[in-house]
Amino acid sequence: LADWKEFYPDAAEPIPPGAPEALGPEVQLNIFCDASHATCLATRRSTTGILIFLNGAPIRWYSKRQNTIESSTFGSEFVAMKIAMEMNAALRYKLRMMGVPIEGASNTFGDNASVIKNVTLPESTLHKRHNSIAYHTCLEECAGGAARVAHESGKENCSDGLTKCLAGPAFHAFARSVLH
């Protein structure tokens, strides 16, 4: 796993000096994100799906059409990862401001191997400006110690059910993975 601190030396979680003391046992955050490329037939915008678990319990789900039209699956998956990272930053801040201790970095899972490679390997670069903004947002979260990114196969990624319509058995498998 790459150490992004060299590339983003000032990256850190925003914890104000007056934050309350963390009390109680640490909680673990796991985030699953996915995108379904160009699913809106009218606009060709992609759909983002994000599931956030706190100590194994689903606490937030997000399913929404993306604000931009992406020309590739890679682009739409990176936008989804950026949204997940922004949600992670906001949730971690809220938990810390309530005095809830957080166990290390949030585990963030995506099913696009190219996106995971670009977020975890320093030698990767992007040249499209709107994709590179998503890229740098994700890298800063990792450099600041707020997130850790890993690959989760599409069949195992429980956020998949938030990006497309699922038929009976697939829907029931999705519901079981979320409500286990």
Residue, then its C-alpha position, 0 to 999 in steps of 0.5 A: l500500500a502506497d504512502w501518499k504523505e510524500f505527495y500530499p504532505d499537508a493532508a490531514e483530517p480536519i479535527p478542530p482544537g476544541a473537539p470533545e474527548a473520544l470516549g467508549p470503544e472505537v467504531q469501524l467504518n466500511i464504505f462500499c461504492d459502485a457506479s453504473h455507467a450511462t444508465c439514464l437513457a434520456t441523459r446518459r448519466s451514470t448512477t452512483g451507489i454507496l453503502i456505509f456501515l458502522n461496526g457492520a450495521p448499515i447507517r447510510w445508503y446513497s443512490k443518485r444520478q451523477n451530475t456529470i456525463e462520463s464518457s467511460t465506466f472508469g470516469s463514472e466509477f471515479v466520480a462515485m469514489k470521490i462522492a464516497m470519500e466526501m461522505n466519509a470525511a463528513l461522517r468522520y468529522k461528525l462522529r469525532m465532534m460527538g466524541v466517538p473514537i474511530e478505529g483507523a482509516s475507513n475501509t473503502f471498497g470499489d469494484n473497478a480495478s483501474v480506479i483502485k489501482n489509480v488510488t493505491l499506486p503513486e506512479s498512476t496519473l490522470h490527464k482529464r481535468h474533471n477525473s483528476i479532481a476526483y483522483h486528487t480528492c481520493l488521494e488526499e483522503c488516503a494521505g490524511g489517514a481517513a481512508r484506505v481503498a481496496h478492491e471488492s469484486g462486482k458480485e460481492n460489492c453490496s452497493d451494486g444493488l443501489t445502481k441498477c434494478l435487480a430481479g428477484p434472486a439478485f435483489h434478495a442476495f443484495a438485501r441479505s448482504v446489507l441486512h445480514 
